[in-house]
Amino acid sequence: MLAKIWKKLLLFVVIVACLFNVVNKLVKKSSLEQELQSSAQYMEEQQLENNQ
């Protein structure tokens, strides 16, 4: 009886942790446009450094 309760409790905790992780990644995810702009800026800076 006690083992079943612990199993359900731990399963609930795992599900909540997974949901929290997914929601956290969705909230903090930067947009594709920002990623592309930062990549382009980095490439331009590297190209300028190589030309000098």
C-alpha positions as CSV (number, residue, x, y, z in Angstrom):
1,M,0.0,0.0,0.0
2,L,2.7,2.4,1.0
3,A,4.8,1.5,-2.1
4,K,1.9,2.4,-4.4
5,I,1.5,5.8,-2.8
6,W,5.2,6.5,-3.1
7,K,5.2,5.4,-6.7
8,K,2.2,7.7,-7.6
9,L,3.8,10.6,-5.7
10,L,7.1,10.2,-7.4
11,L,5.4,9.9,-10.8
12,F,3.5,13.1,-10.1
13,V,6.8,14.9,-9.1
14,V,8.5,13.7,-12.4
15,I,5.5,14.9,-14.5
16,V,5.5,18.3,-12.8
17,A,9.3,18.6,-13.2
18,C,9.0,17.8,-16.9
19,L,6.2,20.3,-17.5
20,F,8.1,22.9,-15.6
21,N,11.2,22.3,-17.8
22,V,9.2,22.5,-21.0
23,V,7.4,25.7,-20.0
24,N,10.7,27.3,-18.8
25,K,12.3,26.5,-22.2
26,L,9.3,28.0,-24.1
27,V,9.4,31.2,-22.0
28,K,13.1,31.8,-22.2
29,K,13.5,30.7,-25.9
30,S,14.9,33.5,-28.0
31,S,13.3,34.1,-31.4
32,L,14.9,32.7,-34.6
33,E,15.3,36.3,-35.8
34,Q,17.4,37.2,-32.8
35,E,19.6,34.1,-33.2
36,L,20.2,34.9,-36.9
37,Q,21.0,38.5,-36.2
38,S,23.5,37.6,-33.5
39,S,25.1,35.0,-35.7
40,A,25.4,37.4,-38.6
41,Q,26.9,40.1,-36.3
42,Y,29.5,37.6,-35.0
43,M,30.4,36.5,-38.5
44,E,30.9,40.2,-39.6
45,E,33.1,40.9,-36.6
46,Q,35.2,37.8,-37.3
47,Q,35.5,38.8,-40.9
48,L,36.6,42.4,-40.0
49,E,39.2,41.0,-37.6
50,N,40.6,38.7,-40.3
51,N,40.9,41.6,-42.8
52,Q,42.9,43.7,-40.4
